[in-house]
């Protein structure tokens, strides 16, 4: 079995891993580089990687973050894309709401811990705890060898029991572990849990005299649930934009999630101007009507802003200008790196000028170094290969196992 990591040996994001056994070639994740996700003006398409993907027998997507699937926009529609149903739904919703022209025409769905075959390879997906909904690791077997690809994972989210399960009952006799090291090199040793985040929200909501705005990803379902539970405890209504409402409604097929259409009375739906124009232009009248019974107007929000918690993003500035923002909070609940984007900076500065206090309330979607070490010790592979990290040279100081440091496009026979 031949391994070739085309991108990711010394980089966070843009992961692309090629495995070859006989005439069978598979790709584990096919992501955009993180800096191209942050900078839409940069051309992210690597033609060499696309050509390799187009010659494969299948592409496996671990989860629905662009740095793991975004490059499939350039791949032939004839190539099978192995993905979970929930991740596929998220990608389809983003095609409508986020101008992401990514369509999966040839999906093949996998399920948790159910092995499937692609040519010479047997693959077993393992659902894990990550900030992306329905995120997976993969056990890949071929030619008598076992390779485990961690994908992105953690141990402090709402699915932390999945981490406990795999370290208690790990797959046996792993030869190679490709393990992410996103947080290696950072000074923070431990991360607060999603329950800690919820409790922070509750305290802030109860003490606030004005509106509470939340800036977070609509795809971070764990975080949306934390906000929702905090609203229940503080007796406030949660205002979702129509995009987030649609994400929750579509994913409620796979998990019990709060949605305005299923009797969660403290959920309201707001139609931002830019999204309303987009839906009209796209002829998405059904989406405009879908949440009409739960919709809320600017005047209703302005009448009692302290009674609401509202999900916002920079593109909603035109709507927020019409709301009474005499005081309140903006709870920033995302990776701090996004603050460097010009439109985010401008948005936050504008809110500060309106007497809105910016408060950071966040936890990482990735494992602490301590969790990474526990994970590696439980799987106990013969060798660890760094992936999704900027500090591959530091692995030997952290892990007890042998470390094999590879470089991008370096072929290695497993």
C-alpha positions as CSV (number, residue, x, y, z in Angstrom):
1,X,0.0,0.0,0.0
2,X,1.5,3.3,-1.1
3,X,0.8,6.5,0.8
4,X,1.3,10.0,-0.7
5,X,0.1,13.0,1.3
6,X,-0.2,15.7,-1.3
7,X,-1.1,18.5,1.2
8,X,-1.2,18.6,5.0
9,X,2.1,17.3,6.4
10,X,3.0,20.8,7.6
11,X,-0.2,22.7,7.1
12,X,-3.5,23.1,8.8
13,X,-6.3,22.6,6.3
14,X,-6.3,21.6,2.6
15,X,-5.9,18.0,3.5
16,X,-5.4,15.6,0.6
17,X,-4.2,12.0,1.2
18,X,-3.7,9.4,-1.6
19,X,-3.6,5.7,-0.9
20,X,-2.8,3.2,-3.7
21,X,-3.1,-0.6,-3.6
22,X,-2.6,-2.4,-6.8
23,X,-4.9,-0.7,-9.3
24,X,-7.1,0.9,-6.7
25,X,-6.5,4.5,-5.7
26,X,-8.5,6.3,-3.0
27,X,-8.3,9.9,-1.6
28,X,-8.9,10.7,2.0
29,X,-10.3,14.3,2.1
30,X,-9.9,16.8,-0.7
31,X,-9.8,20.2,1.0
32,X,-9.1,23.8,0.2
33,X,-6.0,25.4,1.8
34,X,-7.1,27.3,4.9
35,X,-5.7,30.6,3.6
36,X,-7.8,30.3,0.5
37,X,-10.9,29.7,2.6
38,X,-10.0,33.0,4.4
39,X,-9.1,34.8,1.2
40,X,-11.7,34.3,-1.5
41,X,-9.5,36.2,-4.0
42,X,-6.8,33.5,-4.0
43,X,-7.2,30.7,-6.6
44,X,-7.3,27.6,-4.5
45,X,-7.3,25.0,-7.3
46,X,-4.2,22.8,-7.4
47,X,-4.4,21.1,-10.8
48,X,-2.0,18.3,-9.9
49,X,-4.1,17.3,-7.0
50,X,-7.3,17.5,-9.1
51,X,-5.7,15.2,-11.8
52,X,-4.8,12.6,-9.1
53,X,-8.3,12.8,-7.6
54,X,-9.8,12.4,-11.1
55,X,-7.9,9.2,-11.5
56,X,-9.1,7.7,-8.2
57,X,-11.7,5.0,-7.6
58,X,-13.3,7.1,-4.8
59,X,-12.9,10.1,-2.6
60,X,-13.7,9.9,1.1
61,X,-14.9,13.1,2.9
62,X,-14.5,13.1,6.7
63,X,-16.7,16.1,7.3
64,X,-18.3,19.2,5.9
65,X,-15.6,21.8,6.5
66,X,-14.2,23.4,3.3
67,X,-10.6,22.6,4.3
68,X,-11.5,18.9,4.0
69,X,-14.0,18.8,1.0
70,X,-13.8,22.2,-0.9
71,X,-11.6,20.9,-3.8
72,X,-14.3,18.5,-5.0
73,X,-15.7,21.4,-6.9
74,X,-13.0,20.8,-9.5
75,X,-13.3,17.0,-9.7
76,X,-15.2,15.1,-12.4
77,X,-18.8,14.2,-11.6
78,X,-18.0,10.6,-12.5
79,X,-15.8,10.1,-9.4
80,X,-17.7,8.5,-6.5
81,X,-17.7,10.7,-3.4
82,X,-18.1,8.7,-0.2
83,X,-19.7,10.9,2.5
84,X,-22.3,10.8,5.3
85,X,-25.8,11.7,4.4
86,X,-25.8,14.6,7.0
87,X,-22.6,16.1,5.6
88,X,-24.0,15.9,2.1
89,X,-27.1,17.8,3.2
90,X,-25.0,20.5,4.8
91,X,-23.1,20.9,1.5
92,X,-26.3,21.2,-0.5
93,X,-27.7,23.8,1.9
94,X,-24.5,25.9,1.6
95,X,-24.9,25.8,-2.2
96,X,-28.1,27.8,-1.8
97,X,-27.1,30.2,1.0
98,X,-23.3,30.7,0.7
99,X,-22.6,30.9,-3.0
100,X,-20.6,27.6,-2.7
101,X,-21.0,26.1,-6.2
102,X,-20.2,22.6,-5.0
103,X,-22.4,19.8,-6.1
104,X,-21.9,16.1,-5.3
105,X,-23.4,14.3,-8.3
106,X,-22.2,10.8,-7.5
107,X,-22.6,10.3,-3.7
108,X,-22.0,7.0,-1.9
109,X,-23.2,7.1,1.7
110,X,-21.3,5.4,4.5
111,X,-22.6,4.7,8.1
112,X,-20.8,4.7,11.4
113,X,-18.7,1.5,12.0
114,X,-20.1,-0.2,8.9
115,X,-17.2,-1.4,6.8
116,X,-17.4,-0.9,3.0
117,X,-15.0,-1.8,0.1
118,X,-13.5,0.2,-2.7
119,X,-11.4,-2.1,-4.8
120,X,-8.6,-3.5,-2.7
121,X,-9.5,-1.3,0.3
122,X,-11.8,-2.0,3.2
123,X,-12.8,1.2,5.0
124,X,-14.5,1.5,8.4
125,X,-15.8,5.0,9.4
126,X,-15.8,6.0,13.1
127,X,-18.1,8.9,14.1
128,X,-16.1,11.3,16.3
129,X,-16.5,14.5,18.4
130,X,-15.8,17.7,16.3
131,X,-17.3,21.1,15.8
132,X,-18.6,19.8,12.4
133,X,-21.8,17.8,12.6
134,X,-21.3,14.1,11.6
135,X,-17.5,14.1,11.5
136,X,-15.6,10.9,10.9
137,X,-12.3,9.1,11.3
138,X,-11.4,6.2,8.9
139,X,-9.8,2.8,9.4
140,X,-8.3,1.8,6.1
141,X,-7.1,-1.8,5.5
142,X,-5.3,-3.3,2.5
143,X,-2.5,-5.7,1.8
144,X,-2.5,-6.8,5.4
145,X,-1.8,-3.3,6.7
146,X,-4.0,-1.1,8.9
147,X,-3.9,2.7,8.6
148,X,-6.1,4.9,10.9
149,X,-6.8,8.5,9.8
150,X,-8.1,10.6,12.7
151,X,-9.7,13.4,10.7
152,X,-10.5,16.3,12.9
153,X,-11.6,15.4,16.5
154,X,-11.7,16.5,20.1
155,X,-12.9,15.3,23.6
156,X,-14.7,18.3,24.9
157,X,-17.8,18.7,22.7
158,X,-21.3,17.4,23.0
159,X,-20.2,14.0,21.5
160,X,-17.3,13.5,23.9
161,X,-18.7,10.0,24.7
162,X,-17.5,9.0,21.2
163,X,-13.9,9.7,22.2
164,X,-14.3,7.7,25.4
165,X,-15.8,4.8,23.4
166,X,-12.9,4.6,20.9
167,X,-10.1,4.8,23.5
168,X,-11.9,2.1,25.6
169,X,-12.5,-0.1,22.6
170,X,-9.9,0.9,20.0
171,X,-9.3,-0.9,16.7
172,X,-6.5,-3.3,17.2
173,X,-3.1,-3.8,15.5
174,X,-2.9,-0.4,13.9
175,X,0.3,-0.1,11.8
176,X,0.1,3.6,11.0
177,X,-1.9,6.5,12.7
178,X,-2.3,9.7,10.7
179,X,-3.3,12.0,13.5
180,X,-4.2,15.7,13.3
181,X,-2.1,18.1,15.4
182,X,-3.9,21.4,14.9
183,X,-3.3,22.6,18.5
184,X,0.3,21.4,18.8
185,X,2.5,24.5,19.3
186,X,-0.3,26.4,21.1
187,X,0.2,27.4,24.7
188,X,-3.3,26.5,25.9
189,X,-3.1,23.0,27.5
190,X,-6.8,22.4,28.1
191,X,-10.0,23.5,26.5
192,X,-13.3,24.3,28.1
193,X,-16.3,22.1,27.3
194,X,-19.5,22.9,25.5
195,X,-21.2,22.8,28.8
196,X,-18.8,25.4,30.1
197,X,-19.6,27.5,27.1
198,X,-23.4,27.1,27.8
199,X,-22.9,28.2,31.4
200,X,-20.9,31.3,30.3
201,X,-23.7,32.2,28.0
202,X,-26.3,31.8,30.8
203,X,-24.4,34.1,33.1
204,X,-24.0,36.8,30.4
205,X,-27.6,36.5,29.3
206,X,-28.9,36.9,32.8
207,X,-26.7,39.9,33.6
208,X,-27.3,41.8,30.3
209,X,-29.6,44.8,30.2
210,X,-29.7,44.8,26.4
211,X,-29.7,42.5,23.4
212,X,-27.3,39.6,23.1
213,X,-25.9,39.0,19.7
214,X,-24.1,35.8,18.8
215,X,-21.5,35.5,16.1
216,X,-20.8,31.9,15.4
217,X,-21.0,29.4,12.6
218,X,-24.4,28.1,11.7
219,X,-22.8,24.7,11.0
220,X,-21.4,24.5,14.5
221,X,-24.4,22.6,15.9
222,X,-22.8,22.0,19.3
223,X,-22.5,25.7,19.7
224,X,-26.0,26.5,18.5
225,X,-27.3,23.9,21.1
226,X,-25.3,25.6,23.8
227,X,-26.9,29.0,22.9
228,X,-30.3,27.4,22.8
229,X,-30.0,25.8,26.2
230,X,-28.7,29.0,27.6
231,X,-31.7,30.8,26.3
232,X,-34.0,28.3,27.9
233,X,-32.3,28.8,31.3
234,X,-32.3,32.6,31.0
235,X,-35.9,32.8,29.6
236,X,-34.9,34.5,26.4
237,X,-36.1,33.8,22.9
238,X,-33.4,32.7,20.3
239,X,-33.6,34.4,16.9
240,X,-32.2,32.3,14.1
241,X,-31.5,33.6,10.6
242,X,-33.3,31.6,7.9
243,X,-30.0,29.9,7.0
244,X,-29.4,28.5,10.5
245,X,-33.1,27.5,10.7
246,X,-32.8,25.5,7.5
247,X,-29.6,23.8,8.7
248,X,-31.2,22.7,12.0
249,X,-34.4,21.6,10.3
250,X,-32.6,19.4,7.7
251,X,-30.2,17.9,10.3
252,X,-33.1,17.1,12.7
253,X,-33.5,14.0,10.5
254,X,-30.3,12.6,12.1
255,X,-30.5,14.0,15.6
256,X,-33.0,15.5,18.0
257,X,-32.4,19.2,17.4
258,X,-34.4,22.3,18.1
259,X,-36.2,23.7,15.1
260,X,-39.0,26.2,14.7
261,X,-41.1,23.7,12.8
262,X,-41.2,21.1,15.6
263,X,-42.8,22.9,18.5
264,X,-39.8,24.8,20.0
265,X,-41.7,27.9,20.9
266,X,-38.8,30.1,22.0
267,X,-37.2,29.9,18.5
268,X,-37.9,32.7,16.1
269,X,-36.7,33.1,12.5
270,X,-35.4,36.3,11.0
271,X,-35.0,37.0,7.2
272,X,-31.9,39.3,6.7
273,X,-32.2,41.6,3.7
274,X,-29.3,40.0,1.8
275,X,-30.6,36.5,2.2
276,X,-34.2,37.5,1.3
277,X,-32.9,39.0,-1.9
278,X,-30.9,35.9,-2.7
279,X,-33.8,33.6,-2.1
280,X,-36.0,35.6,-4.3
281,X,-33.4,35.7,-7.0
282,X,-33.0,32.0,-6.8
283,X,-36.7,31.3,-6.9
284,X,-36.6,29.7,-3.5
285,X,-40.2,30.8,-2.6
286,X,-40.7,27.6,-0.5
287,X,-37.8,28.6,1.8
288,X,-39.2,32.1,2.2
289,X,-42.6,30.7,3.2
290,X,-41.3,27.7,5.2
291,X,-40.6,29.6,8.5
292,X,-43.2,32.4,8.1
293,X,-45.2,31.3,11.1
294,X,-42.1,31.6,13.3
295,X,-40.8,34.8,11.7
296,X,-40.0,37.9,13.7
297,X,-39.8,41.5,12.5
298,X,-37.3,44.3,13.3
299,X,-40.0,46.3,15.1
300,X,-40.8,43.3,17.4
301,X,-37.1,42.9,18.3
302,X,-36.7,46.7,18.9
303,X,-39.7,46.8,21.2
304,X,-37.8,44.6,23.8
305,X,-34.2,43.8,22.7
306,X,-33.3,42.5,26.1
307,X,-35.7,39.6,25.6
308,X,-33.8,38.2,22.7
309,X,-30.6,36.4,21.8
310,X,-29.9,36.8,18.0
311,X,-27.5,35.0,15.7
312,X,-25.7,37.6,13.5
313,X,-23.0,37.9,10.9
314,X,-21.3,40.9,9.2
315,X,-23.7,40.8,6.2
316,X,-26.5,41.6,8.6
317,X,-25.2,45.1,9.5
318,X,-27.9,46.7,7.4
319,X,-30.6,44.9,9.4
320,X,-28.9,45.7,12.8
321,X,-28.9,49.4,11.9
322,X,-32.7,49.3,12.1
323,X,-32.8,47.7,15.6
324,X,-32.5,49.6,18.8
325,X,-28.9,48.8,19.8
326,X,-28.6,51.2,22.8
327,X,-26.6,48.6,24.7
328,X,-25.8,44.9,24.8
329,X,-23.2,42.3,23.9
330,X,-21.8,40.6,20.9
331,X,-20.6,37.1,22.0
332,X,-17.8,36.2,19.5
333,X,-17.9,32.4,19.4
334,X,-15.5,31.4,16.6
335,X,-11.8,30.9,15.8
336,X,-10.0,34.2,16.6
337,X,-8.2,34.0,13.2
338,X,-11.4,35.1,11.5
339,X,-11.1,38.5,13.3
340,X,-8.3,39.4,10.9
341,X,-10.7,39.4,7.9
342,X,-11.4,43.0,7.0
343,X,-15.2,42.7,6.9
344,X,-15.2,41.1,10.4
345,X,-12.9,43.8,11.8
346,X,-15.2,46.5,10.4
347,X,-18.3,44.8,11.7
348,X,-16.9,44.4,15.3
349,X,-15.6,48.0,15.3
350,X,-19.0,49.3,14.2
351,X,-20.7,47.3,17.0
352,X,-18.3,48.8,19.6
353,X,-19.2,52.3,18.3
354,X,-22.9,51.4,19.1
355,X,-22.0,50.6,22.8
356,X,-22.0,46.8,22.1
357,X,-19.5,45.0,24.3
358,X,-17.5,42.3,22.5
359,X,-17.0,39.1,24.6
360,X,-15.1,36.1,23.5
361,X,-16.8,32.8,24.4
362,X,-15.4,29.9,22.5
363,X,-13.7,26.6,22.6
364,X,-11.7,24.7,20.0
365,X,-13.1,22.2,17.5
366,X,-9.8,20.3,17.9
367,X,-8.1,18.1,20.5
368,X,-5.8,19.4,23.2
369,X,-2.3,17.9,23.2
370,X,-3.2,15.8,26.2
371,X,-6.2,14.3,24.3
372,X,-4.0,13.6,21.3
373,X,-1.6,11.7,23.5
374,X,-4.4,9.7,25.1
375,X,-5.8,8.9,21.7
376,X,-2.4,7.7,20.4
377,X,-1.7,5.6,23.5
378,X,-5.1,3.9,23.2
379,X,-4.7,3.0,19.5
380,X,-0.9,2.3,20.1
381,X,0.1,2.2,16.4
382,X,3.5,1.1,15.2
383,X,4.1,4.5,13.8
384,X,2.5,7.9,13.9
385,X,2.4,10.2,10.9
386,X,1.7,13.9,11.4
387,X,-1.1,15.5,9.5
388,X,-3.1,18.7,9.6
389,X,-0.4,20.5,11.7
390,X,2.2,23.2,11.4
391,X,4.5,21.5,14.0
392,X,5.2,18.0,12.7
393,X,8.7,18.2,14.2
394,X,7.2,18.5,17.7
395,X,5.4,15.1,17.6
396,X,8.4,13.2,18.8
397,X,8.4,15.3,22.0
398,X,4.7,14.5,22.7
399,X,3.9,10.9,21.7
400,X,5.3,7.7,23.1
401,X,5.2,5.9,19.7
402,X,7.6,6.1,16.8
403,X,7.1,9.1,14.6
404,X,7.4,9.1,10.8
405,X,7.6,12.7,9.5
406,X,6.7,12.9,5.8
407,X,6.7,15.8,3.4
408,X,4.0,16.8,0.9
409,X,4.2,14.6,-2.2
410,X,6.7,12.2,-0.6
411,X,5.7,8.7,-1.6
412,X,6.0,6.0,1.1
413,X,5.4,2.3,1.0
414,X,3.5,1.2,4.1
